[in-house]
Amino acid sequence: MYLPLQFKSKDDAHAKALMRSHPLASLISNDDDGLPFVTPLPLHFLEESGQTLLLGHCARPNPHWRYLQARPQAIVTVMGPHAYMTPRVYPDLARVPTWNYLMVHCRVEAKIVETFDDKDRLLKHLIADHDPAYADQWRALGEDYQHKMMGGIVAFELKVQAMQCKIKLNQHRPEAHAAMKAAYAEGNENERALAQWMDKLGLCGL
């Protein structure tokens, strides 16, 4: 992605924090015609044996898993908090509006997960992320039902080979930081999250 130096995060912890807190990602690879094919899906972030993995699955009728099987290289994008920024935050008038956001792009290599045990492990990670109270109900359904349900999905591990993290918070305009942070702190959920990231990065200007 386009990544000006002032918006490029040099700390992998920022990218990892965003992937953990914003699990709904876009998985992008090429279809059989060479065109981008995009699937939105939740991913579980996992660091294991020195590797960074993203675990997920799609419905078996979705052809995306076949594209991954044929061409394992893919891109995962994660959008963090984002919001409009008014030019009214500047002390001078000759400014224009913009949009602030945090985003992660990962280059990944896909591996299809075939066995029941590996699929079960992957699903338990996702259940623990989003609905831990459902774990007992899932176990109580029995292996026959679980096998039937798992037959309807294709699971995969996405090994992260490279990460880019873009943090666009007007870092190069410190004269606007105080007003921007104050406005965001009183705003909606996304805007409040951006204000928190400004604090985290020492951009509060207050």
C-alpha positions in Angstrom: 0.0 0.0 0.0 1.0 3.6 -0.3 3.0 4.2 2.9 4.5 7.7 3.4 7.3 7.6 6.0 5.5 9.8 8.5 2.6 7.2 8.6 4.7 4.0 8.6 4.8 2.2 12.0 8.2 0.9 12.9 6.8 -1.2 15.8 5.3 -4.6 14.9 3.4 -4.5 18.2 1.1 -1.8 16.7 0.2 -4.2 13.8 -0.3 -7.1 16.1 -2.5 -5.1 18.5 -4.7 -4.0 15.5 -5.0 -7.6 14.2 -6.1 -8.8 17.7 -8.6 -6.0 18.3 -10.1 -6.0 14.7 -10.4 -9.6 13.7 -12.7 -9.1 10.7 -10.2 -9.0 7.8 -10.2 -9.1 4.0 -8.5 -12.0 2.4 -7.3 -11.2 -1.1 -5.9 -13.5 -3.7 -6.2 -14.0 -7.5 -9.0 -16.1 -9.1 -8.5 -18.3 -12.1 -8.9 -15.3 -14.4 -6.1 -13.4 -12.6 -8.4 -10.9 -11.0 -8.5 -10.1 -7.3 -10.9 -12.2 -5.2 -11.9 -10.9 -1.8 -13.5 -12.7 1.1 -14.2 -10.9 4.4 -13.7 -13.2 7.4 -12.7 -13.3 11.0 -9.2 -14.4 11.7 -7.5 -15.6 14.9 -4.1 -14.1 15.5 -1.6 -16.6 16.8 2.2 -16.5 17.5 3.6 -20.0 17.7 7.1 -21.4 17.4 8.5 -18.1 16.2 5.8 -17.8 13.5 2.9 -15.4 13.1 -0.2 -17.2 11.9 -3.7 -16.1 11.0 -6.3 -18.9 11.3 -9.6 -18.8 9.5 -12.1 -20.7 7.3 -14.6 -20.1 4.6 -17.7 -22.0 3.4 -16.9 -24.9 1.2 -19.0 -23.5 -1.8 -16.8 -20.4 -1.6 -14.1 -20.9 -4.4 -11.6 -18.9 -2.5 -10.0 -21.9 -0.8 -9.4 -23.5 -4.2 -7.6 -20.3 -5.3 -5.5 -20.5 -2.2 -4.7 -24.1 -2.8 -3.6 -23.3 -6.4 -1.8 -20.0 -5.5 -0.9 -19.9 -1.8 0.4 -16.4 -1.8 -2.2 -13.9 -0.7 -2.8 -10.6 1.1 -4.7 -10.0 4.3 -5.9 -6.4 5.1 -7.2 -5.3 8.5 -8.9 -1.9 9.0 -8.6 -0.4 12.4 -10.4 2.7 13.7 -11.0 5.4 11.2 -12.7 8.8 11.0 -13.1 12.1 9.2 -10.9 14.9 10.2 -12.2 18.5 9.8 -9.8 21.3 8.7 -11.3 23.3 11.6 -8.7 21.7 13.9 -5.9 23.8 12.3 -5.0 27.2 13.6 -4.8 28.5 10.0 -7.7 28.4 7.5 -5.9 27.3 4.4 -6.4 23.6 5.0 -8.6 20.8 3.6 -10.4 17.8 5.1 -8.9 14.4 5.3 -9.6 10.9 6.8 -7.5 9.4 9.5 -7.1 5.6 9.9 -5.0 2.7 11.1 -4.5 -0.3 8.7 -2.5 -3.4 8.5 -1.5 -5.3 5.3 0.0 -8.7 5.5 1.6 -10.9 2.8 0.7 -14.5 3.7 1.2 -18.0 2.6 -1.8 -20.2 2.9 -2.0 -23.8 4.0 -5.3 -25.7 3.8 -6.2 -27.5 7.1 -7.5 -30.9 6.4 -7.8 -33.0 9.5 -10.7 -33.0 12.0 -8.4 -32.3 14.9 -6.7 -29.4 13.2 -10.1 -27.9 12.2 -11.3 -28.4 15.8 -8.3 -26.6 17.2 -8.9 -23.7 14.8 -12.6 -23.4 15.6 -11.9 -23.5 19.3 -9.6 -20.6 18.9 -12.3 -18.6 17.2 -14.9 -19.6 19.7 -12.6 -18.5 22.6 -12.1 -15.1 20.8 -15.7 -14.3 20.3 -18.1 -16.5 22.3 -16.3 -18.6 25.0 -19.7 -19.4 26.6 -20.6 -21.3 23.4 -17.7 -23.8 23.9 -19.6 -26.2 26.1 -22.6 -26.1 23.8 -20.3 -27.0 20.8 -18.8 -29.9 22.7 -22.2 -31.2 23.7 -23.4 -31.4 20.1 -21.3 -34.6 19.6 -18.7 -35.6 17.1 -21.2 -36.7 14.4 -22.7 -33.3 14.3 -19.3 -31.6 14.5 -18.0 -33.7 11.6 -21.0 -32.8 9.5 -20.6 -29.1 10.3 -16.8 -29.2 9.6 -17.5 -30.8 6.3 -19.2 -27.6 5.2 -16.1 -25.4 5.7 -12.5 -25.3 4.5 -10.1 -24.1 7.1 -6.6 -22.6 6.5 -3.6 -21.3 8.3 -2.1 -18.1 6.8 1.6 -17.7 7.6 2.5 -14.1 7.8 5.6 -13.4 5.7 5.6 -9.6 5.8 3.6 -6.9 7.5 2.9 -3.2 6.8 1.2 -1.0 9.4 -0.1 2.4 8.4 -1.0 4.8 11.2 -2.4 8.0 9.7 -3.0 10.4 12.5 -1.8 13.7 11.1 1.6 13.1 12.7 3.3 15.7 10.5 0.9 18.5 11.6 1.6 18.8 15.4 -0.1 22.2 15.4 -3.4 20.4 15.0 -2.9 17.6 17.5 -4.5 19.2 20.5 -7.7 20.3 18.7 -7.9 17.0 16.8 -7.5 14.9 19.9 -10.1 16.9 21.8 -12.6 16.6 19.0 -12.0 12.8 18.6 -12.3 12.2 22.4 -15.9 13.6 22.3 -16.9 11.6 19.2 -18.2 8.2 18.2 -16.5 4.9 18.9 -14.1 5.1 16.0 -13.1 8.7 16.9 -12.6 7.8 20.6 -10.3 5.0 19.5 -8.3 7.3 17.4 -7.9 9.7 20.4 -6.7 6.7 22.4 -4.1 5.9 19.8 -2.9 9.5 19.8 -2.3 9.1 23.5 -0.6 5.8 22.9 1.8 7.4 20.4 2.4 10.5 22.4 0.5 12.7 19.9 -2.0 14.2 22.3 -0.5 17.7 22.2 -2.1 18.5 25.5 
